[in-house]
Amino acid sequence: MKKAGLIIYSVLLWTFFLVTSVVMFSLAFLVWLITRWFDRRLVILHLFSSFWGSLYIWFNPLWRVRIRGRRNIPWRRPSVIVSNHQSMLDILVLYHLFVPYKWVSKKENFRIPIIGWLMRLNAYLEIRRGERNSYGQLMEKVRYFLGIGSSILIFPEGTRFPGGHLGPFREGAFRMAIENKVDIVPVVLDGTARALPKKGAILKGFTRIVVKVLEPIPFNTFANMNPRELQIQVWDIMAGTYARLHSGR
């Protein structure tokens, strides 16, 4: 598709996104009102949010998403899910997994109209960087949700790295797993940075996106590690997988 065609197509897709977001948020609010009384983990609302996010993948012929290893994410056992981060499109792609979890996201995202409102309805977890006591409050919420059976999904890079490699990991996700004695599930994705670059809203044509969910790393294999050691181990595993995905192997 030529550049002019991509610009027109992008405008149409973003218009579709804005219009449907108003309708879908209204439905999400209704789902929340009905289910919050008996679904304290808000699994039903999260799965509705996953359906909403997946609409933009299903209706966009330029994005072909392939998921491998979806069953490696347990439904009934909480874990810390760690994924690399390339693009804002990662959000839709990870929703496309259709498994329950709580996002960990920076506070700025909670201020975005409609999207931020949905995040608050879902009781996703907010990182307030630079604010005193923010880390302790986050860890208390993580402990609560893991305790009631909800998994936590976090980008350990802390920001988007659109290049052909993983960025350095921060220790927070690995401290969560160690302190709460839960497994880690690594998720490696590739292609989202090509589909929707970090800076810009114009799509880049047909793109294959691959998501690979690796086998869980059991807690008993890292129970005696410190967060830094675990961080290095998981980075090595994910970096090797990413290199193979990125090269098309």
DRENPA-3360 file (N, C-alpha, C; in nm, 2 decimals, always signed):
BEGIN
1 = MKKAGLII = +0.08/-0.12/+0.00/+0.00/+0.00/+0.00/+0.09/+0.12/+0.00 ~ +0.06/+0.22/-0.09/+0.13/+0.34/-0.10/+0.11/+0.43/+0.02 ~ +0.20/+0.53/+0.04/+0.20/+0.62/+0.16/+0.06/+0.69/+0.18 ~ +0.01/+0.75/+0.07/-0.12/+0.82/+0.07/-0.23/+0.73/+0.12 ~ -0.22/+0.60/+0.07/-0.32/+0.51/+0.10/-0.31/+0.47/+0.25 ~ -0.19/+0.46/+0.30/-0.17/+0.43/+0.44/-0.22/+0.54/+0.53 ~ -0.20/+0.66/+0.49/-0.25/+0.78/+0.57/-0.40/+0.77/+0.58 ~ -0.47/+0.76/+0.46/-0.61/+0.75/+0.46/-0.66/+0.63/+0.55;
9 = YSVLLWTF = -0.60/+0.52/+0.53/-0.64/+0.40/+0.61/-0.62/+0.42/+0.76 ~ -0.51/+0.49/+0.79/-0.48/+0.51/+0.94/-0.59/+0.61/+0.99 ~ -0.63/+0.71/+0.92/-0.73/+0.80/+0.97/-0.86/+0.73/+0.99 ~ -0.90/+0.64/+0.89/-1.02/+0.56/+0.91/-1.01/+0.47/+1.03 ~ -0.90/+0.41/+1.05/-0.89/+0.31/+1.16/-0.89/+0.39/+1.30 ~ -0.83/+0.50/+1.31/-0.83/+0.58/+1.43/-0.97/+0.63/+1.46 ~ -1.04/+0.67/+1.35/-1.18/+0.72/+1.37/-1.27/+0.60/+1.42 ~ -1.25/+0.48/+1.36/-1.32/+0.37/+1.41/-1.29/+0.34/+1.55;
17 = FLVTSVVM = -1.16/+0.35/+1.59/-1.12/+0.33/+1.73/-1.19/+0.43/+1.82 ~ -1.20/+0.56/+1.79/-1.26/+0.66/+1.87/-1.41/+0.64/+1.89 ~ -1.48/+0.61/+1.78/-1.62/+0.59/+1.78/-1.66/+0.47/+1.86 ~ -1.59/+0.36/+1.83/-1.62/+0.23/+1.90/-1.58/+0.24/+2.05 ~ -1.48/+0.32/+2.08/-1.44/+0.33/+2.22/-1.55/+0.39/+2.31 ~ -1.62/+0.48/+2.26/-1.73/+0.54/+2.33/-1.84/+0.43/+2.36 ~ -1.88/+0.36/+2.26/-1.98/+0.26/+2.27/-1.93/+0.14/+2.36 ~ -1.81/+0.10/+2.34/-1.75/-0.02/+2.42/-1.73/+0.02/+2.56;
25 = FSLAFLVW = -1.69/+0.14/+2.59/-1.67/+0.18/+2.73/-1.81/+0.18/+2.80 ~ -1.91/+0.23/+2.74/-2.05/+0.22/+2.80/-2.09/+0.08/+2.83 ~ -2.06/-0.01/+2.74/-2.09/-0.15/+2.77/-2.00/-0.21/+2.88 ~ -1.87/-0.16/+2.88/-1.78/-0.21/+2.99/-1.83/-0.16/+3.13 ~ -1.88/-0.04/+3.13/-1.93/+0.01/+3.26/-2.05/-0.07/+3.30 ~ -2.13/-0.11/+3.21/-2.25/-0.19/+3.24/-2.20/-0.33/+3.29 ~ -2.10/-0.39/+3.23/-2.05/-0.52/+3.27/-1.99/-0.50/+3.42 ~ -1.92/-0.39/+3.44/-1.87/-0.37/+3.58/-1.98/-0.36/+3.68;
33 = LITRWFDR = -2.08/-0.28/+3.65/-2.19/-0.26/+3.74/-2.26/-0.40/+3.78 ~ -2.27/-0.48/+3.68/-2.34/-0.61/+3.70/-2.26/-0.71/+3.77 ~ -2.13/-0.72/+3.74/-2.04/-0.83/+3.78/-1.96/-0.80/+3.91 ~ -1.94/-0.68/+3.94/-1.85/-0.65/+4.05/-1.89/-0.70/+4.18 ~ -2.02/-0.73/+4.20/-2.07/-0.78/+4.32/-2.03/-0.93/+4.35 ~ -2.01/-1.01/+4.25/-1.97/-1.15/+4.27/-1.84/-1.19/+4.20 ~ -1.78/-1.10/+4.13/-1.65/-1.13/+4.06/-1.54/-1.03/+4.11 ~ -1.49/-1.06/+4.23/-1.40/-0.96/+4.29/-1.27/-0.95/+4.22;
41 = RLVILHLF = -1.23/-1.05/+4.14/-1.11/-1.04/+4.06/-1.14/-0.97/+3.93 ~ -1.26/-0.94/+3.90/-1.30/-0.87/+3.78/-1.26/-0.94/+3.65 ~ -1.26/-1.07/+3.66/-1.22/-1.15/+3.54/-1.31/-1.12/+3.42 ~ -1.44/-1.12/+3.45/-1.54/-1.10/+3.34/-1.52/-0.97/+3.27 ~ -1.49/-0.86/+3.35/-1.47/-0.73/+3.29/-1.34/-0.73/+3.21 ~ -1.24/-0.80/+3.26/-1.11/-0.80/+3.19/-1.12/-0.88/+3.06 ~ -1.20/-0.99/+3.06/-1.22/-1.06/+2.93/-1.30/-0.98/+2.83 ~ -1.40/-0.90/+2.88/-1.47/-0.81/+2.79/-1.37/-0.70/+2.74;
49 = SSFWGSLY = -1.28/-0.65/+2.82/-1.18/-0.56/+2.77/-1.09/-0.62/+2.67 ~ -1.06/-0.75/+2.69/-0.98/-0.83/+2.59/-1.06/-0.84/+2.46 ~ -1.19/-0.86/+2.46/-1.27/-0.86/+2.34/-1.26/-0.73/+2.27 ~ -1.28/-0.62/+2.35/-1.28/-0.49/+2.30/-1.14/-0.46/+2.23 ~ -1.03/-0.49/+2.29/-0.90/-0.47/+2.23/-0.88/-0.55/+2.11 ~ -0.93/-0.67/+2.11/-0.91/-0.76/+2.00/-0.99/-0.72/+1.87 ~ -1.10/-0.64/+1.89/-1.17/-0.59/+1.78/-1.08/-0.52/+1.67 ~ -0.98/-0.45/+1.72/-0.90/-0.37/+1.63/-0.80/-0.46/+1.56;
57 = IWFNPLWR = -0.77/-0.57/+1.61/-0.69/-0.67/+1.54/-0.77/-0.75/+1.44 ~ -0.89/-0.79/+1.48/-0.98/-0.87/+1.39/-1.02/-0.78/+1.27 ~ -1.04/-0.65/+1.29/-1.10/-0.57/+1.18/-0.99/-0.50/+1.10 ~ -0.86/-0.53/+1.13/-0.75/-0.47/+1.06/-0.68/-0.57/+0.98 ~ -0.70/-0.58/+0.85/-0.63/-0.68/+0.76/-0.48/-0.66/+0.75 ~ -0.43/-0.55/+0.79/-0.28/-0.52/+0.78/-0.21/-0.59/+0.90 ~ -0.27/-0.63/+1.00/-0.21/-0.69/+1.12/-0.24/-0.84/+1.12 ~ -0.14/-0.92/+1.11/-0.17/-1.07/+1.13/-0.09/-1.11/+1.26;
65 = VRIRGRRN = -0.17/-1.15/+1.36/-0.11/-1.18/+1.49/-0.11/-1.33/+1.51 ~ +0.00/-1.38/+1.54/+0.01/-1.53/+1.57/+0.06/-1.55/+1.71 ~ -0.01/-1.63/+1.79/+0.02/-1.65/+1.93/+0.06/-1.79/+1.95 ~ +0.18/-1.81/+2.01/+0.23/-1.95/+2.04/+0.23/-1.96/+2.19 ~ +0.19/-2.08/+2.24/+0.21/-2.11/+2.38/+0.11/-2.04/+2.48 ~ -0.01/-2.01/+2.42/-0.11/-1.94/+2.51/-0.14/-2.02/+2.63 ~ -0.14/-2.15/+2.63/-0.18/-2.23/+2.74/-0.07/-2.23/+2.85 ~ +0.04/-2.17/+2.83/+0.14/-2.16/+2.93/+0.11/-2.06/+3.04;
73 = IPWRRPSV = +0.00/-1.98/+3.02/-0.04/-1.89/+3.12/-0.16/-1.96/+3.20 ~ -0.13/-1.99/+3.32/-0.24/-2.06/+3.40/-0.35/-1.97/+3.44 ~ -0.47/-2.02/+3.43/-0.59/-1.95/+3.47/-0.62/-1.95/+3.62 ~ -0.59/-2.06/+3.68/-0.63/-2.08/+3.82/-0.51/-2.06/+3.92 ~ -0.39/-2.03/+3.87/-0.28/-2.02/+3.96/-0.21/-1.88/+3.93 ~ -0.20/-1.79/+4.03/-0.15/-1.66/+4.00/+0.00/-1.67/+3.97 ~ +0.05/-1.58/+3.88/+0.19/-1.57/+3.84/+0.22/-1.42/+3.81 ~ +0.35/-1.40/+3.79/+0.39/-1.27/+3.74/+0.43/-1.29/+3.59;
81 = IVSNHQSM = +0.36/-1.22/+3.51/+0.38/-1.23/+3.36/+0.47/-1.11/+3.32 ~ +0.58/-1.14/+3.25/+0.67/-1.04/+3.21/+0.68/-1.04/+3.06 ~ +0.66/-0.92/+3.00/+0.67/-0.91/+2.85/+0.76/-0.80/+2.81 ~ +0.83/-0.82/+2.70/+0.90/-0.70/+2.64/+0.80/-0.60/+2.58 ~ +0.85/-0.48/+2.56/+0.76/-0.37/+2.52/+0.82/-0.29/+2.40 ~ +0.74/-0.30/+2.29/+0.79/-0.23/+2.17/+0.70/-0.11/+2.13 ~ +0.57/-0.12/+2.15/+0.48/-0.02/+2.09/+0.35/-0.02/+2.18 ~ +0.28/+0.09/+2.16/+0.15/+0.09/+2.23/+0.05/-0.02/+2.18;
89 = LDILVLYH = +0.08/-0.07/+2.06/+0.01/-0.18/+2.01/+0.02/-0.31/+2.09 ~ +0.13/-0.31/+2.17/+0.14/-0.43/+2.26/+0.02/-0.45/+2.35 ~ -0.04/-0.34/+2.39/-0.16/-0.35/+2.48/-0.27/-0.44/+2.41 ~ -0.30/-0.41/+2.28/-0.40/-0.48/+2.21/-0.36/-0.62/+2.19 ~ -0.24/-0.64/+2.16/-0.19/-0.78/+2.13/-0.19/-0.87/+2.25 ~ -0.15/-0.81/+2.37/-0.16/-0.89/+2.49/-0.30/-0.91/+2.54 ~ -0.39/-0.82/+2.52/-0.53/-0.84/+2.54/-0.58/-0.96/+2.46 ~ -0.52/-0.98/+2.34/-0.56/-1.08/+2.25/-0.53/-1.22/+2.30;
97 = LFVPYKWV = -0.45/-1.23/+2.41/-0.43/-1.36/+2.47/-0.55/-1.42/+2.54 ~ -0.65/-1.33/+2.58/-0.77/-1.37/+2.64/-0.74/-1.46/+2.77 ~ -0.66/-1.41/+2.85/-0.63/-1.47/+2.98/-0.64/-1.36/+3.09 ~ -0.69/-1.39/+3.21/-0.70/-1.29/+3.31/-0.57/-1.25/+3.38 ~ -0.56/-1.12/+3.40/-0.44/-1.06/+3.47/-0.47/-0.92/+3.50 ~ -0.38/-0.86/+3.58/-0.39/-0.72/+3.61/-0.27/-0.65/+3.55 ~ -0.29/-0.55/+3.47/-0.18/-0.47/+3.42/-0.11/-0.39/+3.53 ~ +0.02/-0.36/+3.51/+0.09/-0.26/+3.59/+0.13/-0.15/+3.49;
105 = SKKENFRI = +0.09/-0.03/+3.51/+0.11/+0.08/+3.41/+0.14/+0.21/+3.48 ~ +0.21/+0.30/+3.41/+0.24/+0.43/+3.47/+0.12/+0.51/+3.49 ~ +0.12/+0.61/+3.58/+0.00/+0.68/+3.62/-0.05/+0.77/+3.50 ~ +0.04/+0.81/+3.41/+0.00/+0.89/+3.30/-0.11/+0.82/+3.21 ~ -0.10/+0.69/+3.20/-0.20/+0.62/+3.12/-0.34/+0.62/+3.18 ~ -0.34/+0.63/+3.31/-0.47/+0.63/+3.38/-0.54/+0.76/+3.36 ~ -0.47/+0.86/+3.31/-0.53/+0.99/+3.29/-0.59/+1.01/+3.14 ~ -0.57/+0.91/+3.06/-0.62/+0.91/+2.92/-0.77/+0.89/+2.92;
113 = PIIGWLMR = -0.85/+0.98/+2.87/-0.99/+0.96/+2.86/-1.03/+0.82/+2.80 ~ -1.13/+0.76/+2.86/-1.18/+0.63/+2.82/-1.09/+0.52/+2.85 ~ -0.97/+0.52/+2.80/-0.87/+0.42/+2.82/-0.83/+0.41/+2.97 ~ -0.80/+0.53/+3.03/-0.77/+0.54/+3.17/-0.89/+0.50/+3.26 ~ -1.01/+0.54/+3.21/-1.13/+0.50/+3.29/-1.15/+0.35/+3.29 ~ -1.12/+0.29/+3.18/-1.14/+0.14/+3.17/-1.03/+0.08/+3.26 ~ -0.91/+0.13/+3.27/-0.81/+0.08/+3.35/-0.85/+0.08/+3.50 ~ -0.91/+0.19/+3.54/-0.96/+0.21/+3.68/-1.07/+0.11/+3.71;
121 = LNAYLEIR = -1.16/+0.09/+3.61/-1.27/+0.00/+3.63/-1.22/-0.14/+3.66 ~ -1.11/-0.18/+3.58/-1.05/-0.31/+3.59/-0.96/-0.32/+3.71 ~ -0.94/-0.22/+3.79/-0.85/-0.22/+3.91/-0.71/-0.26/+3.87 ~ -0.66/-0.20/+3.75/-0.53/-0.23/+3.72/-0.44/-0.14/+3.81 ~ -0.31/-0.18/+3.81/-0.22/-0.12/+3.91/-0.14/+0.00/+3.86 ~ -0.13/+0.10/+3.93/-0.07/+0.23/+3.89/+0.07/+0.25/+3.95 ~ +0.16/+0.28/+3.86/+0.30/+0.32/+3.91/+0.31/+0.47/+3.91 ~ +0.34/+0.53/+4.02/+0.36/+0.67/+4.03/+0.51/+0.70/+4.06;
129 = RGERNSYG = +0.58/+0.70/+3.95/+0.72/+0.72/+3.96/+0.76/+0.85/+4.02 ~ +0.86/+0.84/+4.11/+0.91/+0.96/+4.17/+0.83/+1.01/+4.29 ~ +0.72/+0.94/+4.32/+0.64/+0.98/+4.44/+0.67/+0.89/+4.56 ~ +0.69/+0.96/+4.67/+0.72/+0.89/+4.79/+0.61/+0.79/+4.83 ~ +0.65/+0.67/+4.87/+0.56/+0.56/+4.92/+0.49/+0.49/+4.80 ~ +0.51/+0.54/+4.68/+0.44/+0.48/+4.56/+0.48/+0.33/+4.55 ~ +0.61/+0.30/+4.56/+0.65/+0.16/+4.54/+0.59/+0.07/+4.65 ~ +0.59/+0.11/+4.77/+0.53/+0.03/+4.88/+0.38/+0.00/+4.86;
137 = QLMEKVRY = +0.31/+0.11/+4.81/+0.17/+0.09/+4.79/+0.14/+0.00/+4.67 ~ +0.22/+0.01/+4.57/+0.21/-0.08/+4.46/+0.23/-0.23/+4.50 ~ +0.33/-0.25/+4.58/+0.36/-0.39/+4.62/+0.25/-0.44/+4.71 ~ +0.19/-0.36/+4.79/+0.07/-0.40/+4.87/-0.04/-0.45/+4.78 ~ -0.07/-0.37/+4.68/-0.18/-0.41/+4.58/-0.14/-0.54/+4.51 ~ -0.01/-0.55/+4.47/+0.03/-0.68/+4.40/+0.01/-0.79/+4.50 ~ +0.05/-0.78/+4.62/+0.03/-0.89/+4.72/-0.12/-0.93/+4.74 ~ -0.20/-0.83/+4.74/-0.35/-0.85/+4.75/-0.40/-0.93/+4.63;
145 = FLGIGSSI = -0.37/-0.88/+4.51/-0.43/-0.95/+4.39/-0.37/-1.09/+4.37 ~ -0.24/-1.10/+4.39/-0.18/-1.24/+4.38/-0.25/-1.33/+4.48 ~ -0.28/-1.27/+4.60/-0.33/-1.35/+4.71/-0.47/-1.40/+4.68 ~ -0.55/-1.33/+4.60/-0.68/-1.37/+4.56/-0.69/-1.45/+4.43 ~ -0.57/-1.47/+4.37/-0.56/-1.55/+4.25/-0.54/-1.48/+4.12 ~ -0.52/-1.35/+4.12/-0.50/-1.27/+4.00/-0.36/-1.27/+3.96 ~ -0.33/-1.29/+3.83/-0.19/-1.28/+3.79/-0.16/-1.13/+3.76 ~ -0.03/-1.09/+3.76/+0.01/-0.96/+3.73/+0.09/-0.95/+3.60;
153 = LIFPEGTR = +0.06/-0.86/+3.51/+0.14/-0.84/+3.39/+0.21/-0.71/+3.40 ~ +0.34/-0.72/+3.37/+0.43/-0.60/+3.38/+0.53/-0.60/+3.27 ~ +0.57/-0.48/+3.22/+0.68/-0.47/+3.12/+0.81/-0.44/+3.20 ~ +0.90/-0.53/+3.22/+1.01/-0.51/+3.31/+1.11/-0.41/+3.25 ~ +1.10/-0.38/+3.12/+1.19/-0.27/+3.06/+1.15/-0.14/+3.11 ~ +1.02/-0.12/+3.15/+0.98/+0.01/+3.20/+0.94/+0.11/+3.10 ~ +0.97/+0.09/+2.97/+0.94/+0.18/+2.86/+0.95/+0.10/+2.73 ~ +0.91/+0.16/+2.62/+0.92/+0.09/+2.49/+1.06/+0.09/+2.44;
161 = FPGGHLGP = +1.10/-0.02/+2.38/+1.23/-0.04/+2.31/+1.19/-0.10/+2.18 ~ +1.18/-0.01/+2.08/+1.14/-0.05/+1.94/+1.25/-0.12/+1.86 ~ +1.37/-0.11/+1.90/+1.48/-0.16/+1.82/+1.48/-0.31/+1.81 ~ +1.58/-0.37/+1.75/+1.59/-0.51/+1.73/+1.65/-0.59/+1.85 ~ +1.63/-0.54/+1.97/+1.68/-0.60/+2.09/+1.60/-0.57/+2.21 ~ +1.61/-0.64/+2.32/+1.55/-0.61/+2.44/+1.62/-0.50/+2.52 ~ +1.55/-0.41/+2.59/+1.61/-0.32/+2.67/+1.65/-0.38/+2.81 ~ +1.72/-0.31/+2.89/+1.75/-0.36/+3.02/+1.63/-0.37/+3.11;
169 = FREGAFRM = +1.63/-0.48/+3.19/+1.51/-0.50/+3.28/+1.53/-0.43/+3.42 ~ +1.42/-0.39/+3.48/+1.43/-0.34/+3.61/+1.39/-0.46/+3.71 ~ +1.42/-0.44/+3.83/+1.40/-0.55/+3.93/+1.26/-0.57/+3.98 ~ +1.17/-0.47/+3.97/+1.04/-0.48/+4.04/+0.96/-0.61/+4.01 ~ +0.95/-0.65/+3.89/+0.87/-0.77/+3.86/+0.93/-0.89/+3.93 ~ +1.06/-0.90/+3.93/+1.12/-1.02/+3.99/+1.12/-1.02/+4.14 ~ +1.12/-0.90/+4.20/+1.10/-0.89/+4.34/+0.95/-0.93/+4.38 ~ +0.86/-0.89/+4.29/+0.72/-0.94/+4.31/+0.71/-1.09/+4.32;
177 = AIENKVDI = +0.77/-1.16/+4.22/+0.76/-1.30/+4.22/+0.83/-1.37/+4.34 ~ +0.94/-1.32/+4.38/+1.02/-1.38/+4.49/+0.94/-1.36/+4.62 ~ +0.90/-1.23/+4.65/+0.83/-1.20/+4.77/+0.70/-1.27/+4.79 ~ +0.63/-1.29/+4.68/+0.50/-1.36/+4.68/+0.50/-1.50/+4.65 ~ +0.62/-1.56/+4.62/+0.64/-1.70/+4.60/+0.55/-1.75/+4.48 ~ +0.55/-1.68/+4.37/+0.47/-1.73/+4.25/+0.57/-1.75/+4.13 ~ +0.52/-1.82/+4.04/+0.59/-1.85/+3.91/+0.60/-1.72/+3.83 ~ +0.70/-1.72/+3.74/+0.71/-1.62/+3.64/+0.68/-1.68/+3.50;
185 = VPVVLDGT = +0.60/-1.61/+3.42/+0.57/-1.65/+3.29/+0.63/-1.55/+3.19 ~ +0.73/-1.58/+3.12/+0.79/-1.48/+3.02/+0.71/-1.48/+2.89 ~ +0.68/-1.36/+2.84/+0.61/-1.35/+2.71/+0.70/-1.26/+2.62 ~ +0.73/-1.31/+2.50/+0.81/-1.24/+2.40/+0.73/-1.20/+2.28 ~ +0.73/-1.08/+2.24/+0.66/-1.04/+2.12/+0.75/-0.96/+2.03 ~ +0.71/-0.97/+1.90/+0.79/-0.90/+1.79/+0.70/-0.86/+1.68 ~ +0.72/-0.75/+1.62/+0.65/-0.70/+1.51/+0.56/-0.58/+1.54 ~ +0.53/-0.55/+1.67/+0.44/-0.44/+1.70/+0.51/-0.30/+1.67;
193 = ARALPKKG = +0.64/-0.30/+1.69/+0.71/-0.17/+1.66/+0.71/-0.14/+1.51 ~ +0.71/-0.24/+1.43/+0.70/-0.22/+1.28/+0.56/-0.18/+1.24 ~ +0.46/-0.24/+1.31/+0.32/-0.21/+1.28/+0.27/-0.07/+1.32 ~ +0.32/-0.03/+1.44/+0.28/+0.10/+1.49/+0.40/+0.16/+1.57 ~ +0.48/+0.24/+1.50/+0.61/+0.29/+1.56/+0.58/+0.37/+1.69 ~ +0.69/+0.39/+1.77/+0.68/+0.46/+1.90/+0.63/+0.60/+1.88 ~ +0.69/+0.67/+1.77/+0.65/+0.81/+1.74/+0.58/+0.81/+1.61 ~ +0.45/+0.83/+1.62/+0.37/+0.84/+1.49/+0.24/+0.76/+1.50;
201 = AILKGFTR = +0.14/+0.79/+1.43/+0.02/+0.72/+1.43/-0.02/+0.66/+1.29 ~ +0.07/+0.67/+1.20/+0.05/+0.62/+1.07/+0.10/+0.47/+1.06 ~ +0.01/+0.38/+1.02/+0.04/+0.24/+1.01/+0.15/+0.22/+0.90 ~ +0.22/+0.11/+0.91/+0.33/+0.08/+0.82/+0.31/-0.03/+0.72 ~ +0.18/-0.06/+0.69/+0.15/-0.16/+0.60/+0.14/-0.30/+0.66 ~ +0.13/-0.40/+0.58/+0.11/-0.54/+0.63/+0.22/-0.58/+0.72 ~ +0.19/-0.63/+0.84/+0.29/-0.67/+0.94/+0.25/-0.80/+1.01 ~ +0.34/-0.89/+1.02/+0.32/-1.01/+1.10/+0.37/-0.99/+1.24;
209 = IVVKVLEP = +0.29/-1.01/+1.33/+0.32/-1.00/+1.47/+0.32/-1.13/+1.54 ~ +0.42/-1.16/+1.61/+0.43/-1.29/+1.68/+0.44/-1.27/+1.83 ~ +0.36/-1.35/+1.90/+0.36/-1.35/+2.05/+0.40/-1.49/+2.09 ~ +0.50/-1.51/+2.17/+0.54/-1.64/+2.22/+0.54/-1.64/+2.37 ~ +0.45/-1.72/+2.43/+0.44/-1.74/+2.57/+0.53/-1.86/+2.61 ~ +0.63/-1.83/+2.68/+0.73/-1.94/+2.72/+0.67/-2.02/+2.84 ~ +0.73/-2.13/+2.87/+0.69/-2.21/+2.98/+0.72/-2.14/+3.11 ~ +0.63/-2.15/+3.21/+0.65/-2.08/+3.34/+0.78/-2.13/+3.40;
217 = IPFNTFAN = +0.84/-2.03/+3.47/+0.96/-2.06/+3.55/+0.91/-2.08/+3.69 ~ +0.91/-2.20/+3.75/+0.86/-2.23/+3.88/+0.93/-2.16/+3.99 ~ +0.86/-2.12/+4.09/+0.91/-2.04/+4.20/+1.03/-2.12/+4.27 ~ +1.01/-2.26/+4.28/+1.11/-2.33/+4.35/+1.25/-2.34/+4.28 ~ +1.25/-2.29/+4.15/+1.38/-2.29/+4.08/+1.46/-2.16/+4.11 ~ +1.39/-2.06/+4.17/+1.46/-1.93/+4.19/+1.43/-1.88/+4.34 ~ +1.38/-1.97/+4.42/+1.35/-1.93/+4.56/+1.47/-1.87/+4.64 ~ +1.59/-1.92/+4.60/+1.71/-1.87/+4.67/+1.78/-1.76/+4.60;
225 = MNPRELQI = +1.73/-1.71/+4.49/+1.79/-1.61/+4.42/+1.75/-1.47/+4.47 ~ +1.83/-1.37/+4.45/+1.78/-1.23/+4.48/+1.73/-1.17/+4.35 ~ +1.65/-1.06/+4.35/+1.59/-1.01/+4.23/+1.68/-0.98/+4.12 ~ +1.80/-0.94/+4.15/+1.90/-0.91/+4.04/+1.94/-1.03/+3.97 ~ +1.96/-1.14/+4.04/+2.00/-1.27/+3.98/+1.89/-1.32/+3.89 ~ +1.77/-1.31/+3.94/+1.65/-1.36/+3.86/+1.63/-1.27/+3.74 ~ +1.65/-1.14/+3.76/+1.63/-1.05/+3.65/+1.73/-1.09/+3.53 ~ +1.85/-1.12/+3.56/+1.95/-1.15/+3.46/+1.91/-1.29/+3.39;
233 = QVWDIMAG = +1.87/-1.38/+3.47/+1.83/-1.51/+3.42/+1.72/-1.50/+3.32 ~ +1.61/-1.43/+3.36/+1.49/-1.41/+3.27/+1.53/-1.33/+3.15 ~ +1.61/-1.23/+3.17/+1.65/-1.15/+3.05/+1.72/-1.24/+2.95 ~ +1.81/-1.32/+2.99/+1.88/-1.41/+2.90/+1.79/-1.50/+2.82 ~ +1.69/-1.56/+2.89/+1.59/-1.65/+2.83/+1.51/-1.57/+2.72 ~ +1.46/-1.45/+2.76/+1.38/-1.38/+2.67/+1.46/-1.32/+2.56 ~ +1.58/-1.27/+2.58/+1.66/-1.22/+2.48/+1.69/-1.32/+2.37 ~ +1.72/-1.44/+2.41/+1.75/-1.55/+2.32/+1.62/-1.58/+2.23;
241 = TYARLHSG = +1.51/-1.59/+2.29/+1.38/-1.61/+2.22/+1.35/-1.50/+2.13 ~ +1.37/-1.37/+2.17/+1.35/-1.26/+2.09/+1.44/-1.26/+1.97 ~ +1.56/-1.29/+1.98/+1.66/-1.29/+1.87/+1.61/-1.39/+1.76 ~ +1.56/-1.51/+1.81/+1.51/-1.61/+1.71/+1.38/-1.56/+1.64 ~ +1.29/-1.50/+1.72/+1.17/-1.44/+1.66/+1.20/-1.33/+1.56 ~ +1.29/-1.24/+1.60/+1.32/-1.13/+1.51/+1.39/-1.17/+1.38 ~ +1.46/-1.28/+1.39/+1.53/-1.32/+1.27/+1.44/-1.42/+1.18 ~ +1.32/-1.44/+1.23/+1.23/-1.52/+1.16/+1.24/-1.67/+1.18;
249 = R = +1.32/-1.71/+1.28/+1.34/-1.86/+1.30/+1.23/-1.91/+1.40;
% end
